[in-house]
Amino acid sequence: MGQLSPGKPEQSEFAPYYSGYVSLVTENDVVEALEHQIDDTTSLLEGLSEESGTLRYAEGKWSVKELIGHVIDTERIFAYRALRIARNDRMPIEGFEQDEYIQNANFDDRTIVSLCREFEALRRSNILMLNSFSEAEWLRIGTASGTNVSVRALAYIIAGHELHHIKILRERYLV
């Protein structure tokens, strides 16, 4: 369990685009939710064969490995945003183009095991960072991708983004 449960963010703490992600997280303690996701996600990924890693459910869609890599990249970026905002960095944080990241990452050249280990290490590191935040840091608001966002909203977005993509993995790739 997190040292401090920041509570769910208000709608005013994130762009409407992220509502779907935030609403997927049912727990009030987002750090606890992030901790539980480690076992759930690593168990799922460890059960995948290497052959399934390059599977795409439709032409032009990401492979399984690219989907996992996208979750990792996005968590890393959102955690960076949370750190900057928690530290009261007032400079606006630029957005990123997810499809360009996928095109330049070579995730299909990696093993599922290596992606799984990277996810786990990143998540554990982010949990340590989030647990270090004071109440004031959790509630801080900064600007990312041209909109206001709080640190606690970013933590919920990380958790919800993963839930969203794991659902897609289960429903579209692993049928």
Phi, psi and chi 1 to 4 in degrees:
 res  aa     phi    psi   chi1   chi2   chi3   chi4
   1 MET       -  144.2 -179.7 -173.0  -80.1      -
   2 GLY   -65.8  155.5      -      -      -      -
   3 GLN   -68.7  -29.4  -67.0  176.8   -9.3      -
   4 LEU  -141.4  123.6  172.3   71.3      -      -
   5 SER   -92.1  112.5  177.4      -      -      -
   6 PRO   -76.7   -9.5   31.5  -36.6      -      -
   7 GLY    77.5  165.8      -      -      -      -
   8 LYS   -70.3  144.9  -75.6 -150.8  168.5 -153.6
   9 PRO   -74.0  153.2   26.3  -32.8      -      -
  10 GLU   -77.4  155.9  -58.2  -66.3  -33.9      -
  11 GLN   -56.7  -28.8  -70.8  -74.8  -30.4      -
  12 SER   -73.5   -7.4   61.6      -      -      -
  13 GLU   -93.1    2.7  -65.6  178.3   45.7      -
  14 PHE  -157.9  160.1   54.4   89.2      -      -
  15 ALA   -67.6  146.4      -      -      -      -
  16 PRO   -53.1  -30.2  -25.6   33.3      -      -
  17 TYR   -54.6  -33.0  170.4   80.7      -      -
  18 TYR   -87.5   -1.8  -65.0  113.2      -      -
  19 SER   -55.4  -40.9  -67.4      -      -      -
  20 GLY   -60.8  -40.8      -      -      -      -
  21 TYR   -68.0  -48.7  -64.0  147.7      -      -
  22 VAL   -60.7  -39.4  172.7      -      -      -
  23 SER   -69.0  -20.4   69.0      -      -      -
  24 LEU   -71.7  -20.9  -70.2  174.5      -      -
  25 VAL   -89.3  109.7 -176.4      -      -      -
  26 THR   -89.1  -19.2   57.7      -      -      -
  27 GLU   -76.3  148.2  -65.2   92.1  -25.3      -
  28 ASN   -83.4  -21.7  -77.0  -34.3      -      -
  29 ASP  -101.7   99.8 -174.8  -24.1      -      -
  30 VAL   -67.1  -32.0   69.1      -      -      -
  31 VAL   -66.2  -40.5  175.4      -      -      -
  32 GLU   -62.3  -41.5 -170.9  172.7  -73.7      -
  33 ALA   -61.2  -44.0      -      -      -      -
  34 LEU   -62.8  -38.6  -69.1  165.0      -      -
  35 GLU   -63.6  -44.8  -72.0  172.7  -15.0      -
  36 HIS   -63.6  -34.3  -69.6  144.4      -      -
  37 GLN   -64.7  -27.7  -73.3  178.3  -16.9      -
  38 ILE   -56.7  -54.8  -66.5  172.0      -      -
  39 ASP   -65.0  -43.1  -69.7  -22.9      -      -
  40 ASP   -60.5  -47.5  -65.5  -16.4      -      -
  41 THR   -73.9  -43.0  -61.9      -      -      -
  42 THR   -65.4  -36.5   56.0      -      -      -
  43 SER   -61.8  -43.8  -68.2      -      -      -
  44 LEU   -62.8  -48.6  174.6   65.6      -      -
  45 LEU   -66.6  -39.7  -61.9  179.7      -      -
  46 GLU   -65.0  -21.2  -71.8  169.8  -15.9      -
  47 GLY   -84.9   -3.7      -      -      -      -
  48 LEU   -85.8  143.5  -61.3  176.4      -      -
  49 SER   -82.6  156.0   68.5      -      -      -
  50 GLU   -61.4  -33.6  -81.7  -55.4  -44.5      -
  51 GLU   -62.6  -33.9  -64.5   76.8   40.1      -
  52 SER   -73.8  -14.4   69.3      -      -      -
  53 GLY   -62.4  -29.6      -      -      -      -
  54 THR  -100.3    6.6   55.2      -      -      -
  55 LEU   -64.7  136.9  174.4   71.9      -      -
  56 ARG  -123.7  134.2  -61.6  168.7 -167.4  -83.6
  57 TYR   -78.4  -13.9   70.6   86.5      -      -
  58 ALA  -159.2  158.5      -      -      -      -
  59 GLU   -60.8  135.5 -172.8  174.3  -32.5      -
  60 GLY    85.2   -4.7      -      -      -      -
  61 LYS   -91.6  159.1  -64.4  -62.0 -177.2 -179.5
  62 TRP   -66.6  152.5  -64.8  -21.9      -      -
  63 SER   -76.6  170.2   70.1      -      -      -
  64 VAL   -57.2  -46.0  169.2      -      -      -
  65 LYS   -64.3  -37.5  -70.6  178.8 -177.8 -179.3
  66 GLU   -67.4  -37.9  -71.8  170.7  -24.9      -
  67 LEU   -61.6  -46.3 -179.3  141.0      -      -
  68 ILE   -62.1  -44.7  -61.6  164.6      -      -
  69 GLY   -61.1  -38.2      -      -      -      -
  70 HIS   -62.8  -42.6  166.1   71.5      -      -
  71 VAL   -60.4  -43.0  169.0      -      -      -
  72 ILE   -64.0  -51.8  -68.3  167.1      -      -
  73 ASP   -58.1  -44.8  -81.3   -4.5      -      -
  74 THR   -66.9  -40.9  -58.1      -      -      -
  75 GLU   -61.7  -41.7  178.2  161.4  -19.1      -
  76 ARG   -61.8  -43.4 -172.4  169.0  -87.1  127.7
  77 ILE   -67.3  -45.5  -70.8  165.3      -      -
  78 PHE   -67.7  -34.6  -73.0  169.9      -      -
  79 ALA   -67.1  -38.3      -      -      -      -
  80 TYR   -61.2  -43.1  168.7   72.1      -      -
  81 ARG   -61.0  -44.4  -69.8  174.7  178.7 -179.0
  82 ALA   -60.3  -43.1      -      -      -      -
  83 LEU   -61.4  -48.8  175.1   65.3      -      -
  84 ARG   -60.3  -44.2  -75.7 -171.4   55.4 -173.9
  85 ILE   -69.8  -41.1  -66.8  167.5      -      -
  86 ALA   -58.9  -35.2      -      -      -      -
  87 ARG   -84.7    9.5  -62.0  -62.8 -171.6 -109.0
  88 ASN    65.2   32.3 -148.5   23.0      -      -
  89 ASP   -72.9  115.4 -175.3  -22.1      -      -
  90 ARG   -88.4   -4.5  -53.6  -52.1  -65.7  164.9
  91 MET   -72.6  133.4  -67.5  -65.4  -62.9      -
  92 PRO   -60.6  142.4  -22.0   32.3      -      -
  93 ILE  -101.9  127.7  -55.8  165.9      -      -
  94 GLU   -70.1  161.2   69.0  -74.1  -17.1      -
  95 GLY   -84.1 -173.6      -      -      -      -
  96 PHE  -145.0  155.9   71.9  103.3      -      -
  97 GLU  -102.9  105.2  176.3   46.0   54.8      -
  98 GLN   -60.6  -38.2   63.4 -175.5   16.0      -
  99 ASP   -67.7  -35.9  -70.3  -40.6      -      -
 100 GLU   -66.8  -36.3  -71.3  179.5   16.7      -
 101 TYR   -60.9  -46.0  -87.9   54.9      -      -
 102 ILE   -61.1  -45.1  -64.3  -64.3      -      -
 103 GLN   -61.9  -27.3  -69.3  170.6    3.8      -
 104 ASN  -106.3    7.7  -69.1  -69.6      -      -
 105 ALA  -100.0  -21.6      -      -      -      -
 106 ASN    57.2   40.1  -58.9  -47.3      -      -
 107 PHE   -61.9  -32.3  -71.1  122.7      -      -
 108 ASP   -66.9  -16.2  -77.3  -18.8      -      -
 109 ASP   -83.9   -7.4  -66.4  -20.6      -      -
 110 ARG   -95.4  165.9  -54.1 -125.9  -15.6 -119.2
 111 THR   -91.2  155.7   65.4      -      -      -
 112 ILE   -62.2  -38.5  -71.2  177.0      -      -
 113 VAL   -59.9  -43.5  169.7      -      -      -
 114 SER   -65.9  -37.6   75.9      -      -      -
 115 LEU   -67.3  -40.3  -69.6  165.4      -      -
 116 CYS   -61.5  -45.2 -177.2      -      -      -
 117 ARG   -65.0  -39.4  -66.9  -62.5  157.0 -109.7
 118 GLU   -64.8  -44.0 -177.0  177.5   -8.3      -
 119 PHE   -56.7  -49.1  163.5   77.7      -      -
 120 GLU   -61.8  -45.3 -175.7  177.7    9.1      -
 121 ALA   -64.7  -43.6      -      -      -      -
 122 LEU   -61.6  -46.6  173.4   64.9      -      -
 123 ARG   -62.9  -44.5  175.8   57.1   59.8   86.7
 124 ARG   -62.5  -39.7  -69.5 -168.5 -170.2  -73.0
 125 SER   -63.5  -43.0  173.9      -      -      -
 126 ASN   -66.8  -35.4  -73.6  -26.0      -      -
 127 ILE   -63.7  -42.8  -72.6  168.8      -      -
 128 LEU   -59.6  -43.3  -70.5  169.3      -      -
 129 MET   -62.4  -49.6  176.3 -174.5   71.2      -
 130 LEU   -61.4  -38.5  -67.1  169.1      -      -
 131 ASN   -65.7  -18.5  -84.8  -29.1      -      -
 132 SER   -84.4  -11.3   75.8      -      -      -
 133 PHE   -75.7  139.6  -69.0  161.0      -      -
 134 SER   -80.6  170.8   67.8      -      -      -
 135 GLU   -58.3  -42.7 -178.2  176.8   -1.2      -
 136 ALA   -62.0  -39.4      -      -      -      -
 137 GLU   -66.9  -41.5  -71.7  169.8  -44.1      -
 138 TRP   -58.3  -36.1  -86.1  108.8      -      -
 139 LEU   -90.8   -7.1  -60.9  176.3      -      -
 140 ARG   -61.8  144.7 -105.4 -174.3 -147.3  129.4
 141 ILE  -121.3  135.5  -65.9  176.6      -      -
 142 GLY  -132.9 -168.8      -      -      -      -
 143 THR  -118.5  126.3  -56.2      -      -      -
 144 ALA  -138.3  135.0      -      -      -      -
 145 SER    53.8   35.2  -64.1      -      -      -
 146 GLY    79.8    6.3      -      -      -      -
 147 THR  -133.1  158.7   60.9      -      -      -
 148 ASN   -74.7  143.1  -72.8  -18.6      -      -
 149 VAL  -152.3  141.1   65.8      -      -      -
 150 SER   -95.3  162.9   70.0      -      -      -
 151 VAL   -61.2  -45.3  171.1      -      -      -
 152 ARG   -66.5  -33.4   71.1  178.2  172.8  176.7
 153 ALA   -64.4  -40.5      -      -      -      -
 154 LEU   -61.9  -38.4  -74.9  163.1      -      -
 155 ALA   -64.2  -42.2      -      -      -      -
 156 TYR   -67.2  -36.1  -87.3   87.1      -      -
 157 ILE   -64.8  -42.2  -68.3  165.9      -      -
 158 ILE   -57.2  -49.5  -71.2  168.9      -      -
 159 ALA   -64.6  -44.5      -      -      -      -
 160 GLY   -69.9  -36.0      -      -      -      -
 161 HIS   -61.4  -43.6 -179.2  -99.3      -      -
 162 GLU   -62.9  -47.1  179.1 -168.9  -14.7      -
 163 LEU   -57.3  -42.1  -70.5  170.3      -      -
 164 HIS   -59.1  -48.7  167.0   76.2      -      -
 165 HIS   -74.9  -31.3  -77.2  -70.7      -      -
 166 ILE   -67.6  -36.7  -67.5  -57.5      -      -
 167 LYS   -62.2  -44.2 -178.2  177.9 -174.3 -140.8
 168 ILE   -61.7  -43.2  -70.7  172.8      -      -
 169 LEU   -57.4  -47.9 -179.4   62.0      -      -
 170 ARG   -65.8  -42.5  -70.1 -178.3 -166.0  -81.8
 171 GLU   -84.4  -29.5  -67.4  177.2   -4.9      -
 172 ARG  -111.1  -25.9  -62.3 -174.2 -172.1  166.2
 173 TYR  -102.5  -38.0  -68.5   85.9      -      -
 174 LEU  -103.3   34.7  -54.7  178.7      -      -
 175 VAL   -90.4      -  -70.7      -      -      -
